[in-house]
């Protein structure tokens, strides 16, 4: 479970940085590496800064991420998703997306916060590109991963 004071401090830093929105949305990247001994690395990047999340096969993380993205699409109030990265510790990662209404861009504030490292990645990203990138990378990863023995053993039920 995340210590909320630290997360709130980082959240305030992010909001302070984006009080004035950039003229254009920042480019978002995502790479998902091959499974290795039950662990998968997701590497996000925004404007050249990278942020790695190492996912455990238990609990299965992609289902929660997919549901969070679908909630954002229908504009529910579910802006945060907390990923229990390691079920044996209190190490969590918060995924946050908040749609910001701007006449020039269909953008929003996306950030990741790692409670273990007390580090974050944040950016003003295009809404459609954000959803499409994460959703399709997860689907493509799963389709490709079904072909490997490591993925079958650790990620398929």
N, C-alpha and C positions, 0 to 999 in steps of 0.2 A: 504494500500500500504506500502510496506516495505521500511524503510529508508535504502538506499543502502550503506551508509558509514559503518553502523554497520554490515551489511551482508558481505561486502567486507573484513572487519577486521576479522570476524569469518572464512571466506573462506581462508584467508591468513594463519590463525592459523592451519586450517585443512591441507592445502597443505604443510605447514612447518612440521607438524607431520608426514606426509606420503612422505616426500622427498625420504626416503629410505623405500622401501616396505617391509612389513614383509615376512618371508619365506613362510608362508601359509596364505590362506584367513582366515578371522575371521568369527566365526559362527554368523549367523543372525537369530533372532527369531522374531515372530510376533504373537500377540494374539489380537483378536477382541472380545470385550465384548458385551453382549446383550444390545440392545437399552433400554434406560431409559429416558422417558419424551422427546423424540426427539433427544437425544444425544447418540453417540456411541464412546467408547474409543478404539483407536488402540494403542497397546503398542508394540513398537519395542525394540529389545535388540541386542546389539553387544558386544561380549566378556564380558558379565556380567553387562554392564551398560544399564539401561532401559530409555526409552523416551516415554512419553504418549502424544498422540494427541487426543483431544476431538473433534469429528466431529458433526456438526449440520446437520439435515436432509435437510436444505435449505441453500445454494444450494447443490444439491446432489453431494457428493464428489467422489463416487466410479467410476463414468463415466470418470472423468478427470484423476484419477489415472490409470485406465485401458488404456486410450489413451496414457498416458505418457509411460507406460510399453511397449505398442505396438510400439511406436516411437523408444524406445531404442532398441527393437529387430531388427528393420529394419535399425538401426544405422543412424537415422536422426540426425540433429544437435540440436534436442530438448532435452537437458540434464536436464533442470530445469522445474519443475512444481510448480507453486505457488497455494496453496490451501487456498482459502478464508474461514477460519475456522468459522468466525462469521460475517455474512453480515452486522451487525450493527456497527462494529468497523473496525479499520485498523489492526486487528489481523490476521496475515497470517503465514503459515508454508511453507517453501521452501523444496521440495524434489529434490535432485540432485544425478545424477548418471553419472559417467564418466568412460568409458571403458579404462583400462590401459593395454597396451600390454606388457606381461611378458611371457617369454618362459616356465616358470614352472607352471604358474597358469593362468586360464582364468578368471581374476578378474577385479574388478573396484572399484572406490572410490564412496561410497554411504554415503550421509549425509542428515540429516534433520536439519533445522534451524527454530526456533520459534521466530518471531519478538516481541512477547509480553514478553516472558521470557528472550529473548536474550540468549538462550541456544541452544545447538546442540548435536547431536549424529552423530558420523562418524565411518566408518570402511572400510577396504579393504575386499570386499566380493566376493564370487564366482559368476560370471555372471549368470550361469544357475540356481543355487540355489536361487539367489536373485529374478529373474523373476518368477520362479516356486512358490516360497514361497508366495510372495505377491499376485500374480494372483490367485493361488488356494485358498488361505485363503479368499479372497474377494468373489470368486465364491461359496465356501462352506458356507460362512457366509450368503450370499444371499439365497441360497437354504434352509438352516436351518431356516433363519429368516422369510421366507414366511409362516412358520407354526405358528408364534406368532402374536397376535393381535397388539402389540406395533410396530412391524416392518411393518406390513401391513398399519397401520394408518400413520406412519411418513416417511416411506422409499419407498413405492411403489406408482407409479404414477397412 
